[in-house]
Amino acid sequence: MSDHSSYLAPGMRVEHPGQPEWGVGQVQSNIGGKITVNFPEAGKVVIDASRVMLMPVFDP
């Protein structure tokens, strides 16, 4: 698993840098570098962490 994605845990909120129109998604799982995220505008998407670096979203 990529070091930059190893901290992503279920419940965390993230954005896909290449798909901002998908909105802020919630991590469902992170297994072996495959991260499942539920995005409001795209539904459930499995992302390969070796190819895409999801950006965490922190509430103020």
Secondary structure as UniProt FT lines:
FT   TURN            3..7
FT   TURN            10..11
FT   STRAND          13..15
FT   TURN            17..18
FT   HELIX           20..22
FT   STRAND          25..31
FT   TURN            32..33
FT   STRAND          34..39
FT   TURN            40..42
FT   STRAND          43..48
FT   TURN            49..51
FT   STRAND          55..56
//
